[in-house]
Amino acid sequence: MMMNAAQKRAQLEREAILSASPARLLTMLYDRLLLDLGRAEAAQQNEQWAVASENLIHAQAIVAELSSTLKVDVWDGAADLLALYTYVTTAMMNANTSRDAATTRQCIELLEPLRQSWHEAAQLQATAAPSAAGALRVG
């Protein structure tokens, strides 16, 4: 059976997710979260309420996943991050029900620095891992 282009792309995306490191999965989630919020904001500005709602609901699902996998007992800052996730979830619900692009923008402004920080941390981990492995082989 031949796959069409959309099926092939979906298969490649699934394979990328399944083979991704935990750090890469986290950055992928944040990338999609901010993409959803950006799309929602644009849709709200253009009064495309169904599109805005769909993207805000998907963004809420991503934050729910991030919240459920957060290990509050392992990291001192986790409780604060969980509080932020709770806040932005409520804000996204309010942005959706009140059709408020400014609230969606606030969520973007709160989460974008985190997205950037997670990308930087993942990059540092990726560059540190090969040198650590090399150091183990030398000894």
Phi, psi and omega in degrees: 000128180274140178266142172279175185298320181293320178294320180296316179297317179297320178296316179296321179295318177299316180296322178296320179292315182295331182262359184284147174290163177304320179296319179293320178300318180297315180292326177296319178296315179296320178300314181292322178302312181289328175297313178301315181294320177297318178295319179297316180299314179298319179295320178297319180296332179261010179056037174262078192294323180294319179294317179299314181298315180302315181289322178293322178294320178294320178299321178297322178296322178295315179296324176298319178294315178300318180295317185289337181262356180288125181265092187296331183275357184259332188228132183301323182278357185296322180297320178293320178295319178298320177298320177296316178301318179297317180298311183292330176298313178297318179297319179295321177297316178295319179299324181288309184289328180263359179054050188249103180294331180294323178290322175298318178300319178300319178298317179300314183295330177283324188267334183300316177299326176294317178303313180297318180296318179295322177297317179297317180295319179295321178294318177298319179296319181294321180282332180283327184299313179296321180291325177293320178295320178297321180294325179292324181288328182294316184291000000 
